Amino acid sequence: MANTTKAESKYSLLETNLKEQLNWQRARINCLVLMITAICKVKTVCFERLAEAMDSEAKVTSRHRRIQRFFAGFLIDKDLISKFLFSLLPHQTDLTLSIDRTNWKFGKTDINIFMLSVCYDGMAMPVMWTMLPKKGNSNSLERIDLIERFIRLFGKNCIASVVADREFIGDKWLSWLSLNSLPFHIRIRDNMWFGKPNGELLKMSWILQGQKLYTIYNHPRMLFLDNNLVYVSGMKLQNNEYLIIVSFNKQEEAISSYKNRWQIETMFKAFKTNGFNVEDTHLSDLKRIDKLITLVSIAFIWAYKTGIHIHLYVEPIKLKKHGRKANSFFKLGLRHLTNAFLVQFYLINNLVKLLSCT
């Protein structure tokens, strides 16, 4: 790794902060910092663009080789990264966990990331993920493994609910959640059958088709979905579609809690076209892409927390006529970080504290 130069030393406070929490070698921390700041400037993970944007006195070709060595070299302790990301959350209790996949294709390689995030005020925050060496959905064992890892690191009591879309169903998966008394609100397909205790079968769409649009219906009795006894809620949508949610408990919160699930979609957009353009990468090795997601996750949370800081202490985000924010915390924060890196660098040291768990 190259020695720290005068141009790089201006990030010394940020480097010290991250070294205390990640305990990496100073040269790797320095490279991490230069890449994170470059990502915020150019809003892409393309190595050539990052090398050009890095604050270094080295030649661009040398910076590019340094980036390549970072991704080809040491192994990252994923538990350590998850603990770091979790420590940066605005709160660590009463959490809604949203799980989902994001995927794209580079050449003949399927890049498929199964992510666990924490919902917070419009956009989820990444905590841990699994690289799926296949295309298509995760299976029950992969889901169980991810949630078990979360519980091992952070405990079960901090979980208010697990929310997921229609592809995250299955008898073994729901049985595991129920046996472990983990609250969940998961959408199922419209055509799935439920069983009454007396053996009679029904589809929830039969009941919901007579309801008014967008009117919440909570079935008064628990029903069997395969071998699992669940609460069932739903509403009729437009175009003969239905929102049907199965829950372990807290049936009255099923619809409102499930609606938070979309926050992981906005996070994925921030990772991609609305932020860091992670699909620009030419990496195909899943271990290296895993490392790239670590980099992007740290940059994302820093931008997100910067947006919260600006909203609370500098200038509140304006509301549009329909009541929604004119900007997300992420977009506001990323714009502010970019401005600080490129124009008003004196602002940076005040924002470094946002990447600290204290």
PELINUR-V839589 format. One record per residue. N is the residue number from 0. RES is the residue in one small letter. SS is DSSP state (A for helix, B for strand, O for the rest). D_CENTER is the distance of its C-alpha to the mean C-alpha in Angstrom with 1 decimal. Layout:
((N | RES | SS | D_CENTER) (N | RES | SS | D_CENTER))
This chain:
((0 | m | O | 30.7) (1 | a | O | 32.4) (2 | n | O | 33.7) (3 | t | O | 32.2) (4 | t | O | 34.1) (5 | k | O | 35.1) (6 | a | O | 32.5) (7 | e | A | 29.7) (8 | s | A | 31.1) (9 | k | A | 30.0) (10 | y | A | 26.5) (11 | s | A | 28.1) (12 | l | A | 26.6) (13 | l | A | 23.1) (14 | e | A | 24.1) (15 | t | A | 25.7) (16 | n | A | 22.7) (17 | l | A | 20.4) (18 | k | A | 23.3) (19 | e | A | 23.9) (20 | q | A | 20.4) (21 | l | A | 19.9) (22 | n | O | 23.6) (23 | w | O | 23.7) (24 | q | O | 26.9) (25 | r | A | 27.6) (26 | a | A | 27.8) (27 | r | A | 24.3) (28 | i | A | 22.9) (29 | n | A | 24.9) (30 | c | A | 23.6) (31 | l | A | 19.9) (32 | v | A | 20.8) (33 | l | A | 22.7) (34 | m | A | 19.9) (35 | i | A | 17.3) (36 | t | A | 20.0) (37 | a | A | 21.0) (38 | i | A | 17.6) (39 | c | A | 17.6) (40 | k | A | 21.2) (41 | v | A | 21.2) (42 | k | O | 17.7) (43 | t | O | 17.8) (44 | v | O | 17.3) (45 | c | O | 20.8) (46 | f | A | 22.8) (47 | e | A | 25.9) (48 | r | A | 24.5) (49 | l | A | 22.7) (50 | a | A | 26.1) (51 | e | A | 27.9) (52 | a | A | 25.7) (53 | m | O | 25.7) (54 | d | O | 28.1) (55 | s | O | 30.5) (56 | e | O | 34.2) (57 | a | O | 34.0) (58 | k | O | 34.6) (59 | v | A | 31.8) (60 | t | A | 32.6) (61 | s | A | 32.3) (62 | r | A | 28.9) (63 | h | A | 27.8) (64 | r | A | 29.2) (65 | r | A | 27.5) (66 | i | A | 24.1) (67 | q | A | 25.1) (68 | r | A | 26.4) (69 | f | A | 23.2) (70 | f | A | 21.3) (71 | a | A | 24.3) (72 | g | O | 25.2) (73 | f | O | 24.0) (74 | l | O | 21.6) (75 | i | O | 18.5) (76 | d | O | 18.3) (77 | k | A | 14.8) (78 | d | A | 15.6) (79 | l | A | 16.6) (80 | i | A | 13.4) (81 | s | A | 11.4) (82 | k | A | 14.2) (83 | f | A | 14.0) (84 | l | A | 10.4) (85 | f | A | 11.2) (86 | s | A | 14.5) (87 | l | O | 13.0) (88 | l | O | 11.6) (89 | p | O | 14.2) (90 | h | O | 15.2) (91 | q | O | 15.1) (92 | t | O | 16.9) (93 | d | O | 16.9) (94 | l | B | 13.2) (95 | t | B | 11.8) (96 | l | B | 9.4) (97 | s | B | 8.0) (98 | i | B | 8.2) (99 | d | B | 8.6) (100 | r | B | 9.7) (101 | t | B | 10.0) (102 | n | B | 13.4) (103 | w | B | 16.2) (104 | k | B | 19.7) (105 | f | B | 21.4) (106 | g | O | 25.1) (107 | k | O | 25.5) (108 | t | B | 22.3) (109 | d | B | 19.6) (110 | i | B | 16.1) (111 | n | B | 13.9) (112 | i | B | 10.5) (113 | f | B | 9.6) (114 | m | B | 6.1) (115 | l | B | 6.0) (116 | s | B | 4.0) (117 | v | B | 6.8) (118 | c | O | 8.3) (119 | y | O | 10.4) (120 | d | O | 13.1) (121 | g | O | 11.9) (122 | m | O | 8.3) (123 | a | O | 5.3) (124 | m | B | 4.4) (125 | p | B | 3.1) (126 | v | B | 6.4) (127 | m | B | 7.8) (128 | w | B | 8.4) (129 | t | B | 11.8) (130 | m | B | 13.6) (131 | l | O | 15.7) (132 | p | O | 19.2) (133 | k | O | 20.1) (134 | k | O | 19.4) (135 | g | O | 18.6) (136 | n | O | 17.0) (137 | s | O | 16.2) (138 | n | O | 19.2) (139 | s | A | 19.7) (140 | l | A | 20.1) (141 | e | A | 16.8) (142 | r | A | 15.1) (143 | i | A | 17.5) (144 | d | A | 17.0) (145 | l | A | 13.2) (146 | i | A | 14.0) (147 | e | A | 17.2) (148 | r | A | 15.6) (149 | f | A | 13.5) (150 | i | A | 16.9) (151 | r | A | 18.8) (152 | l | A | 17.0) (153 | f | A | 16.5) (154 | g | O | 18.8) (155 | k | O | 18.9) (156 | n | O | 20.3) (157 | c | O | 17.2) (158 | i | B | 15.7) (159 | a | B | 16.9) (160 | s | B | 15.6) (161 | v | B | 13.5) (162 | v | B | 12.9) (163 | a | B | 12.8) (164 | d | O | 14.7) (165 | r | O | 18.1) (166 | e | O | 17.4) (167 | f | O | 16.3) (168 | i | O | 19.9) (169 | g | O | 22.7) (170 | d | A | 25.4) (171 | k | A | 24.5) (172 | w | A | 20.9) (173 | l | A | 22.0) (174 | s | A | 24.9) (175 | w | A | 22.9) (176 | l | A | 20.7) (177 | s | A | 24.0) (178 | l | A | 26.0) (179 | n | O | 23.5) (180 | s | O | 23.6) (181 | l | O | 19.9) (182 | p | O | 19.5) (183 | f | B | 17.8) (184 | h | B | 17.9) (185 | i | B | 17.5) (186 | r | B | 19.0) (187 | i | O | 21.8) (188 | r | O | 24.0) (189 | d | O | 26.9) (190 | n | O | 29.5) (191 | m | O | 28.7) (192 | w | B | 31.7) (193 | f | B | 31.9) (194 | g | B | 34.8) (195 | k | O | 36.9) (196 | p | O | 38.4) (197 | n | O | 41.7) (198 | g | O | 40.3) (199 | e | O | 40.2) (200 | l | B | 37.4) (201 | l | B | 35.7) (202 | k | B | 32.9) (203 | m | A | 31.0) (204 | s | A | 31.5) (205 | w | A | 35.2) (206 | i | A | 34.8) (207 | l | A | 32.3) (208 | q | O | 34.4) (209 | g | O | 36.9) (210 | q | O | 34.5) (211 | k | O | 34.1) (212 | l | B | 31.1) (213 | y | O | 28.0) (214 | t | O | 29.9) (215 | i | O | 28.1) (216 | y | B | 29.9) (217 | n | B | 29.6) (218 | h | O | 31.8) (219 | p | O | 34.3) (220 | r | O | 34.2) (221 | m | O | 31.8) (222 | l | B | 31.9) (223 | f | B | 31.4) (224 | l | B | 28.7) (225 | d | O | 30.1) (226 | n | O | 30.9) (227 | n | B | 28.5) (228 | l | B | 29.7) (229 | v | B | 27.2) (230 | y | B | 27.2) (231 | v | B | 26.9) (232 | s | B | 26.1) (233 | g | B | 26.0) (234 | m | B | 27.1) (235 | k | B | 28.8) (236 | l | O | 27.2) (237 | q | O | 29.0) (238 | n | O | 30.4) (239 | n | O | 31.1) (240 | e | O | 27.5) (241 | y | B | 26.3) (242 | l | B | 23.2) (243 | i | B | 23.9) (244 | i | B | 21.8) (245 | v | B | 22.8) (246 | s | B | 22.3) (247 | f | O | 23.4) (248 | n | O | 24.6) (249 | k | O | 24.3) (250 | q | A | 25.3) (251 | e | A | 25.9) (252 | e | A | 22.2) (253 | a | A | 21.1) (254 | i | A | 20.8) (255 | s | A | 19.4) (256 | s | A | 16.7) (257 | y | A | 15.8) (258 | k | A | 15.6) (259 | n | A | 12.5) (260 | r | A | 10.7) (261 | w | A | 10.9) (262 | q | A | 8.4) (263 | i | A | 5.6) (264 | e | A | 8.4) (265 | t | A | 8.9) (266 | m | A | 5.7) (267 | f | A | 6.9) (268 | k | A | 10.3) (269 | a | A | 9.7) (270 | f | A | 8.9) (271 | k | O | 12.0) (272 | t | O | 15.0) (273 | n | O | 14.2) (274 | g | O | 13.4) (275 | f | O | 13.6) (276 | n | O | 14.9) (277 | v | A | 13.4) (278 | e | A | 15.7) (279 | d | A | 18.6) (280 | t | O | 18.6) (281 | h | O | 21.7) (282 | l | O | 20.4) (283 | s | O | 21.0) (284 | d | O | 21.0) (285 | l | A | 17.9) (286 | k | A | 18.3) (287 | r | A | 18.3) (288 | i | A | 15.3) (289 | d | A | 13.5) (290 | k | A | 14.9) (291 | l | A | 13.9) (292 | i | A | 10.1) (293 | t | A | 11.0) (294 | l | A | 12.9) (295 | v | A | 10.5) (296 | s | A | 7.8) (297 | i | A | 10.9) (298 | a | A | 12.2) (299 | f | A | 9.3) (300 | i | A | 9.5) (301 | w | A | 13.2) (302 | a | A | 13.5) (303 | y | A | 11.7) (304 | k | A | 14.1) (305 | t | A | 16.9) (306 | g | A | 16.6) (307 | i | A | 16.9) (308 | h | A | 19.8) (309 | i | A | 21.6) (310 | h | A | 21.3) (311 | l | A | 22.8) (312 | y | A | 25.3) (313 | v | O | 26.3) (314 | e | O | 26.1) (315 | p | O | 24.4) (316 | i | O | 22.5) (317 | k | O | 25.1) (318 | l | B | 24.8) (319 | k | O | 26.0) (320 | k | O | 28.7) (321 | h | O | 26.5) (322 | g | O | 24.9) (323 | r | O | 21.5) (324 | k | B | 20.4) (325 | a | O | 21.7) (326 | n | O | 18.7) (327 | s | O | 15.1) (328 | f | A | 14.5) (329 | f | A | 12.5) (330 | k | A | 15.4) (331 | l | A | 18.0) (332 | g | A | 16.7) (333 | l | A | 16.3) (334 | r | A | 19.8) (335 | h | A | 21.2) (336 | l | A | 20.0) (337 | t | A | 21.5) (338 | n | A | 24.6) (339 | a | A | 24.9) (340 | f | A | 24.7) (341 | l | A | 27.1) (342 | v | O | 29.5) (343 | q | O | 29.3) (344 | f | A | 28.4) (345 | y | A | 29.9) (346 | l | A | 26.9) (347 | i | A | 24.6) (348 | n | A | 25.9) (349 | n | A | 25.3) (350 | l | A | 21.6) (351 | v | A | 21.3) (352 | k | A | 21.4) (353 | l | A | 18.0) (354 | l | A | 16.7) (355 | s | O | 18.7) (356 | c | O | 18.3) (357 | t | O | 21.7))
